[in-house]
Amino acid sequence: MAATLWRIALALALAFAITAALLSAYFGELSWRAATLVAVGAFAFFQCALVAVSIVVARMLGGPEPAIGSVLDELAAALRESLHFTLAELAMCVEPRWRVPEIERSAGIERGAQVERSGSGGNPGGRSRTPVLLIHGLACNRGVWRWLLPRLRASGFSNVFLLNLQPLSADLATFSDALEHEVRRIQDHCAGSPVILIGHSMGGLLARGLLQALGTGVVRHVITVGTPHHGAGVARILRWPCAGEICVGSRWLARLNASEGDHATVPVTSIYSLNDNLVRPARSARLRGARIRELRGLGHFGLLVSRRGLAEIMSALEAVA
């Protein structure tokens, strides 16, 4: 599961930090306070290094593209993403213990999907009746939505559904079947109301696939966040079937994009950042016919954690709800 994967990554960062602190204290004869500062700095360095490596690999595998801003702008974006990545990593690590207030577990778990419903109940107006399904990305879990959920509640959305797609190494067809099953069940629970789909990264591709499969009577709006609609070169480093299917030139993407631009009945909004450290080229996130919201200075997880990224998602959602 994703939580285990990210706990291992976090453990490596902590091990690096503790080792650096112990070596500094032993050879440099530092006080415990100074060694603690070394540990904090080493941890931050490790996280920044991971983001830096992701940027280099994504650019190598994603092909050339024009520079976005100055070197200082790029550096600032990378440092911000290091913080946002760390926060998202922590949220995904503790996700199994995340007890969302007033959540009612849906009946049954089938086809690798775990779904929970967040309901505050009693809110008047259309938003309280509009179901919203949040679909996470590759190698992630529902913990990445920790910062969006309170904003949804504050805006009156009480039928919000969260899920974990498992196993992580399944193919996109398996995920799509599971999502279609759950969307049908959400509709049954919400008196047939069309569902708004919000997908991050790979989740946006799955949301578009659901739109094509289910149509206007089931899907009301699709919002993709940092989604590589035309493929992500960095996905090649993973050998999972789902990763291969979101690479540039995959058959799955070709089938999905065969009807690109045909969004006359159900609107699609694409939110992305030109400084995304994983989606390269960045404009792979542009989708013909979609409502485009292009940002700068945010990384892949910054779109879900930063105030600016969250504000864009809520603005897109409130425009149609």
Beta strands, then each sheet from edge to edge (+ up, - down):
strand 1: 103-105
strand 2: 113-118
strand 3: 132-135
strand 4: 160-165
strand 5: 195-200
strand 6: 219-225
strand 7: 268-273
strand 8: 291-295
sheet 1: 1+ 2- 4+ 3+ 5+ 6+ 7+ 8+
end
